[in-house]
Amino acid sequence: MLKQRHIVVREFGYLIPDQSAVSESQTVKRVSVRAFHYLQSLLYNEGNIDDEHKHFLRPARKLGSEALQVCNYVGVLQTPCGTQIEILPKIHDADNEEEVRFILIGMLRYLRSSYFRESRNAMLHDTKMPIAEIFFRYFLGEVNRLVKKGVRSDYVAKEENLVFLKGKLMLPNHIRANSVMKHRFFVQYDEYLPDRPENRLIRSALELIAKTSVESTNQRLCRELQFVFDDVPESRDCKSDFSKCRNNRSMVHYQHSIEWCRLILGHRSPVSSKGTTNTISILFPMERIFEDYVAARLRQSFPEYQVKPQNTGQYLVKEHKGHSMFALRPDLVIDRNGKHICVADTKWKRIDQNDRSHKYSISQTDMYQLYAYARKYDCKRVVLIYPHMDGYFDKALDPFDFGDEFRLDVIPFDLNPSVSCDSMANIIANIFEN
C-alpha cells in the first residue's frame, strides 16, 4: 500500500509544489513535486480528460510561483504517488470541514442518478472521515447488501485438455494437442461459476479500495467482501465488462453496486488513470449539484407544482430561413396546470447584498438571460437562486423591475439539508401568488 498524504483544499484554492517558496494558507496547499507534475499531466494531456470535465484544474501563479487552481469541482482525486486531494465546496458560512462534508453529502443525495440516494441516512453523520472514505463506505455497504441477497453465477465456456470426455470434443484442437497423448480429450464445456462481468467489476473495485482505504472499518469490511469474491478474477477490460452487464430481473440488486463501480473505477469520472497504476478519482461539478439540489427540494416543498429541470422548447430566434435558432435552456421551469408560473436559474456564485453599487456582483449576462426567459416563456416573474451565505447573502434582494410587467427576484437558498426549506418556500410561494 502506498504511503498516503491527505490534503484538503476548497474550490478555487491553489495547489503548489513542495519546492515553492509560497507559504501554505487556507486557500493554498502544498503537494509533492511528483503529485504536482501528475496533475499538470492531466491538465495538458487531452487524452486523460473528457470534454465535460477538462476544466476542473487550470494553470495559475501565486506570488510569481507556478501553481494549479482547483475549479468548481468537489470530491477526491488521488495521484499515483499516494497523495489524496480532497476538494470541498467553498461555503463561506461553514469553515468546519466536518460541517462542509455533511452539507456536501446531503446535497449529493439529491443529485440526478445519485449513487447516494438509496444509502442509509446514518451515513450523513460519518463526516469525520475524509470524503474518499465516505464514498468507500457507501460502496461497501451496497456490496454487503448485494451479498446478503445472493451473488449471481453464470455459465462460463471453458476449453481444457482433460483425461476424461466432458462436454463437446473439439476435434481439430484434440488432434493437434493429443497426437501423442492418446488418453486425453480436448473438450469445451460450460461451468456454472461466479466469474461474470458484474462480479469481476466488483472484485476490481474492492481491490482498488483495499489498496487505498486507511479507515479501519472500511478495511475490515473490504477484506470480508474480498473473501466472498475470492473465486472471481479481476476485470481485465473494465470498459468491455461494463458493456456486458445485464439489467434483467435477476440482477436488479446489482444495479447500485455497478453504478458505484463505474464511479470508483473511473468510468464516470473526470479523470481516467493511464498506465498500470490505478488511482481513485471521484469529482462532481458544483453547479450541477446545486441545480439538482434546489430542484429536488422545491419538488418537496411544492408537490402541487411541476418542477422541470433543464427545460427546452423555446428559442431566442423563433424563425430564420425556416428554422428556430439559439435554444433556451433555463435551469428550472415551474408549471401549474400546464401554465408556466416561474422560470428560475441557479447560480453557484457568491453575491454581496451589502454592495453599495446595488449590482450585488450579479452578472449582467445573467440579467439579460433571465429577461429573455421572461419574454419567451411569458412569465411575469423570474428568479435567480444563489447559495445562502451568512453576512454576504442571507435575505432576498428587493425585486428588479424590468418594465413590461416583468420582474426578477433574487433569493438565497440554504444549503444545509437539515435546515427547513420553509423560509425560501414562503418567498417562492409569494412569487407564485403574484
C-alpha positions in Angstrom: 0.0 0.0 0.0 1.3 3.5 -0.9 2.0 5.8 1.9 -0.8 8.4 1.7 -0.7 12.1 2.3 -4.2 13.6 2.7 -4.7 17.2 1.6 -7.9 19.2 1.9 -8.5 22.1 -0.4 -11.6 24.2 -1.1 -13.0 25.1 -4.5 -10.9 27.7 -6.3 -8.0 27.0 -3.9 -4.4 26.6 -5.1 -2.0 23.7 -5.2 1.7 24.4 -5.2 4.7 22.1 -5.3 6.7 21.5 -2.1 9.7 23.3 -3.6 7.7 26.5 -4.0 8.6 29.5 -1.7 4.9 30.3 -1.3 3.6 29.7 2.2 0.6 27.5 2.9 -2.7 29.1 3.9 -6.4 28.3 4.0 -6.5 28.7 0.2 -3.0 27.5 -0.7 -2.0 23.8 -0.1 1.3 22.1 -0.8 1.6 18.8 -2.7 4.7 16.8 -3.5 6.6 17.6 -6.7 5.6 14.2 -8.2 1.9 14.8 -7.4 2.1 18.3 -8.9 3.6 17.0 -12.1 1.0 14.3 -12.3 -1.8 16.9 -12.0 -0.1 19.0 -14.7 0.0 16.0 -17.0 -3.8 15.6 -16.5 -4.3 19.3 -17.4 -2.2 19.3 -20.6 -2.8 15.7 -21.9 -6.2 15.9 -23.5 -6.4 12.1 -23.8 -6.7 11.9 -20.0 -9.7 14.2 -19.5 -13.1 14.2 -21.2 -14.6 17.3 -22.7 -17.2 17.8 -19.9 -14.6 17.9 -17.1 -11.4 19.2 -18.7 -11.6 22.5 -16.8 -11.5 21.1 -13.3 -7.9 22.4 -13.0 -6.3 25.5 -14.5 -2.7 26.8 -14.5 -2.1 29.8 -12.2 0.6 31.8 -10.5 1.0 32.6 -6.8 3.5 35.3 -5.9 5.3 34.5 -9.1 5.5 30.8 -8.5 3.9 28.0 -10.5 0.6 26.8 -9.2 -2.6 24.9 -10.2 -6.0 26.3 -9.2 -8.9 23.9 -8.4 -12.1 25.0 -10.2 -15.7 24.3 -9.2 -15.4 20.6 -8.8 -15.7 18.7 -5.5 -14.8 15.2 -4.4 -11.5 13.3 -4.2 -8.5 12.9 -6.5 -5.6 10.5 -5.9 -2.2 10.6 -7.6 -0.1 7.5 -8.3 2.4 8.6 -5.6 -0.2 8.2 -2.9 -1.3 11.9 -2.4 -5.0 12.1 -1.8 -6.5 15.5 -2.6 -10.0 16.2 -1.1 -11.8 19.1 -2.7 -14.6 20.6 -0.6 -17.1 23.3 -1.7 -16.4 26.9 -0.8 -19.2 27.5 1.6 -18.4 30.8 3.3 -20.6 30.4 6.3 -19.2 26.9 7.1 -15.5 26.8 7.9 -15.6 23.5 9.8 -14.5 20.6 7.4 -16.9 18.2 9.1 -19.8 20.6 8.6 -18.9 21.1 5.0 -18.8 17.4 4.3 -22.2 17.0 6.0 -23.6 19.7 3.7 -21.9 18.2 0.6 -23.1 14.6 1.2 -26.6 15.9 1.9 -26.6 17.7 -1.4 -25.3 14.7 -3.3 -28.2 12.6 -2.2 -30.4 14.8 -4.4 -28.1 14.6 -7.5 -29.8 13.2 -10.5 -29.0 9.5 -10.9 -27.4 9.8 -7.5 -25.4 6.8 -6.1 -26.1 8.2 -2.6 -29.9 8.3 -2.8 -30.5 4.7 -1.7 -27.9 4.7 1.1 -28.5 5.0 4.8 -29.3 8.4 6.3 -26.9 7.4 9.1 -24.1 7.8 6.8 -24.7 11.6 6.7 -23.1 11.5 10.2 -19.9 9.7 9.1 -18.4 13.1 8.1 -15.4 13.0 10.4 -13.8 10.7 7.8 -12.2 12.1 4.6 -14.7 12.1 1.8 -13.0 9.3 0.0 -13.6 7.0 3.0 -17.3 8.1 3.0 -17.6 7.1 -0.7 -15.9 3.8 0.0 -18.3 3.1 2.9 -21.3 3.8 0.7 -20.0 1.3 -1.9 -19.0 -1.4 0.6 -22.5 -1.1 2.2 -24.1 -1.6 -1.2 -21.9 -4.7 -2.0 -22.6 -6.1 1.5 -26.4 -5.8 0.9 -25.9 -7.4 -2.5 -24.0 -10.4 -0.9 -26.9 -10.9 1.5 -29.3 -11.2 -1.4 -27.1 -13.6 -3.3 -24.0 -13.4 -5.6 -25.1 -14.4 -9.1 -23.2 -17.0 -11.1 -23.3 -17.7 -14.8 -22.3 -20.5 -17.3 -18.8 -19.8 -18.4 -17.4 -21.6 -21.5 -14.1 -23.4 -20.8 -11.7 -25.3 -23.0 -9.3 -27.8 -21.4 -7.3 -30.9 -22.3 -8.8 -33.5 -19.8 -8.2 -37.2 -19.1 -11.9 -37.8 -19.5 -14.6 -36.7 -22.0 -16.7 -33.9 -20.9 -19.0 -31.6 -22.9 -18.1 -31.2 -26.6 -14.9 -32.7 -28.2 -13.0 -30.0 -30.1 -11.7 -32.3 -32.8 -9.1 -30.1 -34.6 -7.6 -29.0 -31.3 -7.8 -32.6 -30.0 -5.8 -33.9 -33.0 -3.3 -31.1 -32.7 -2.8 -31.5 -28.9 -3.1 -35.2 -28.4 -1.4 -36.9 -31.3 0.9 -38.5 -28.7 -1.2 -38.4 -25.5 -4.0 -40.7 -26.7 -5.6 -40.8 -23.2 -6.5 -37.1 -23.3 -9.5 -35.2 -24.7 -9.5 -31.6 -25.8 -13.0 -30.5 -24.9 -15.2 -27.5 -24.5 -17.8 -27.3 -21.7 -19.9 -24.9 -19.7 -19.3 -24.5 -16.0 -21.6 -22.6 -13.5 -19.2 -20.0 -11.9 -19.4 -16.6 -10.3 -16.9 -15.4 -13.0 -19.2 -12.9 -14.8 -18.7 -9.3 -15.8 -20.6 -7.7 -12.8 -18.6 -9.7 -10.2 -15.3 -9.0 -11.9 -16.0 -5.3 -11.8 -16.9 -5.5 -8.1 -13.8 -7.5 -7.4 -11.7 -4.9 -9.2 -13.3 -2.1 -7.2 -12.7 -4.0 -3.9 -9.0 -4.5 -4.8 -8.6 -0.8 -5.5 -10.3 0.2 -2.2 -8.1 -2.3 -0.3 -5.0 -0.5 -1.7 -6.4 3.0 -1.0 -8.5 3.0 2.2 -6.9 3.7 5.5 -10.1 3.6 7.7 -10.2 0.5 9.8 -14.0 -0.2 9.4 -13.7 0.1 5.7 -10.6 -2.1 5.6 -12.3 -4.8 7.7 -15.5 -4.9 5.5 -13.4 -4.8 2.3 -11.4 -7.9 3.4 -14.6 -9.7 4.2 -16.1 -8.9 0.8 -12.8 -9.9 -0.9 -13.2 -13.3 0.7 -16.7 -13.6 -0.7 -15.4 -12.8 -4.2 -12.2 -14.8 -3.9 -13.1 -17.1 -6.8 -13.8 -14.2 -9.1 -10.8 -12.7 -11.1 -10.3 -9.0 -11.5 -11.6 -7.4 -14.7 -9.0 -7.3 -17.5 -11.1 -4.9 -19.5 -13.4 -2.8 -17.4 -15.0 -1.0 -20.4 -15.9 -4.3 -22.1 -17.2 -5.7 -18.8 -19.4 -2.7 -18.2 -20.9 -3.1 -21.7 -21.7 -6.8 -20.9 -23.5 -6.1 -17.6 -27.1 -7.3 -17.6 -30.0 -5.4 -16.3 -32.7 -8.1 -16.0 -34.9 -9.0 -13.1 -32.4 -11.4 -11.5 -29.7 -8.7 -11.5 -31.8 -5.8 -10.1 -30.0 -5.9 -6.7 -26.7 -5.4 -8.5 -27.7 -2.0 -10.0 -26.4 0.4 -7.4 -23.2 -1.6 -6.8 -22.4 -1.5 -10.5 -23.1 2.3 -10.7 -20.7 2.7 -7.8 -18.1 0.6 -9.7 -18.4 3.0 -12.6 -17.6 5.8 -10.3 -14.8 4.2 -8.4 -13.1 2.6 -11.4 -13.2 5.8 -13.3 -15.8 5.2 -15.9 -18.0 8.1 -14.7 -15.1 10.3 -13.5 -13.5 13.3 -15.0 -10.0 11.8 -14.8 -9.1 8.3 -16.1 -5.8 6.9 -15.0 -3.2 6.0 -17.6 -0.6 3.3 -17.2 -0.6 0.4 -14.8 -1.2 2.4 -11.5 -4.9 2.6 -10.6 -6.0 5.7 -8.7 -9.2 7.0 -7.3 -10.9 10.0 -9.0 -14.4 10.9 -7.9 -15.3 14.5 -8.8 -18.6 16.3 -9.3 -19.4 19.8 -10.8 -20.8 22.0 -8.1 -23.1 23.8 -10.5 -25.0 20.6 -11.3 -25.1 19.6 -7.6 -26.6 22.9 -6.6 -29.1 22.9 -9.5 -30.3 19.3 -8.7 -30.5 20.1 -5.0 -32.6 23.1 -5.5 -34.9 21.3 -7.9 -35.4 18.4 -5.6 -36.2 20.5 -2.5 -38.6 22.6 -4.5 -40.5 19.5 -5.5 -40.7 18.5 -1.8 -42.0 22.0 -0.8 -44.4 22.4 -3.7 -45.9 19.0 -4.6 -48.8 20.7 -6.4 -46.3 22.2 -9.0 -44.3 20.6 -11.7 -40.6 21.5 -11.4 -38.8 20.8 -14.6 -35.0 21.0 -14.7 -33.1 21.9 -17.9 -36.3 22.6 -19.8 -36.2 23.1 -23.6 -38.7 24.1 -26.2 -38.2 27.8 -26.5 -35.7 29.6 -28.8 -34.3 33.1 -28.8 -34.8 33.4 -32.6 -38.3 32.0 -33.4 -37.7 31.8 -37.2 -34.8 32.3 -39.6 -34.9 30.6 -43.0 -37.5 28.1 -41.7 -35.6 27.2 -38.6 -35.6 28.2 -34.9 -32.2 29.2 -33.5 -30.4 29.6 -30.2 -32.3 27.2 -27.9 -33.0 28.5 -24.4 -32.4 26.1 -21.5 -33.3 27.6 -18.1 -32.3 25.5 -15.1 -35.8 25.3 -13.7 -39.3 25.9 -15.2 -42.1 25.6 -12.7 -45.6 24.9 -14.1 -49.1 24.5 -12.7 -52.0 23.1 -14.6 -49.9 23.3 -17.8 -49.1 27.0 -17.4 -45.6 28.5 -16.8 -45.7 30.1 -13.3 -42.0 30.8 -12.9 -38.6 30.4 -14.6 -35.5 30.2 -12.4 -31.8 29.8 -12.8 -29.5 28.6 -10.1 -26.0 30.1 -9.8 -23.2 28.6 -7.8 -21.7 32.0 -7.1 -21.2 34.4 -4.2 -23.1 37.7 -4.4 -22.9 40.5 -1.8 -26.1 42.0 -0.5 -24.1 44.9 1.0 -22.7 46.1 -2.3 -23.2 49.8 -2.4 -23.4 49.9 -6.2 -26.7 47.9 -5.9 -25.5 45.5 -8.5 -24.6 42.9 -5.8 -21.9 41.2 -8.0 -24.8 39.9 -10.2 -23.6 39.3 -13.7 -25.1 41.5 -16.4 -25.2 38.5 -18.7 -27.4 36.7 -16.2 -29.7 39.6 -16.2 -30.0 39.6 -20.0 -30.5 35.8 -19.8 -33.4 36.0 -17.3 -35.1 38.8 -19.2 -35.0 36.6 -22.4 -36.6 33.7 -20.3 -39.3 36.0 -19.1 -40.2 37.1 -22.6 -40.0 33.8 -24.3 -41.7 31.7 -21.5 -44.3 34.5 -20.9 -43.6 34.6 -17.2 -44.1 37.8 -15.3 -41.8 36.6 -12.5 -38.3 35.1 -13.0 -35.9 34.1 -10.2 -32.2 33.9 -9.7 -31.2 31.5 -6.9 -27.9 31.8 -5.2 -26.5 29.9 -2.2 -27.2 31.3 1.2 -24.1 32.7 2.9 -24.2 34.4 6.3 -23.2 38.1 6.1 -23.0 38.0 2.3 -26.4 36.9 1.1 -28.9 35.8 3.7 -32.1 37.6 2.6 -33.9 38.2 -0.6 -33.0 41.3 -2.5 -35.5 43.9 -3.4 -37.2 42.9 -6.7 -35.7 44.2 -10.0 -38.4 45.7 -12.3 -37.7 45.0 -16.0 -40.7 47.0 -17.0 -43.4 45.5 -19.3 -44.7 43.9 -16.1 -41.7 41.6 -15.9 -39.9 41.3 -12.6 -36.8 39.5 -11.3 -36.4 38.2 -7.8 -33.0 37.2 -6.4 -33.2 34.8 -3.4 -30.9 32.8 -1.1 -31.1 29.1 -0.8 -29.8 27.4 2.5 -27.5 24.5 1.6 -27.8 22.6 4.9 -30.0 19.5 4.3 -31.1 19.5 7.9 -32.5 23.1 7.7 -36.1 23.6 6.8 -36.9 24.9 3.3 -39.9 26.9 4.7 -38.4 30.4 4.5 -37.4 30.0 0.9 -40.7 28.3 0.2 -42.6 31.3 1.5 -40.6 33.6 -0.8 -41.3 31.5 -3.8 -45.0 31.0 -2.8 -45.3 34.7 -2.7 -43.8 34.9 -6.2 -46.3 32.3 -7.5 -49.3 34.1 -5.9 -48.3 37.4 -7.5 
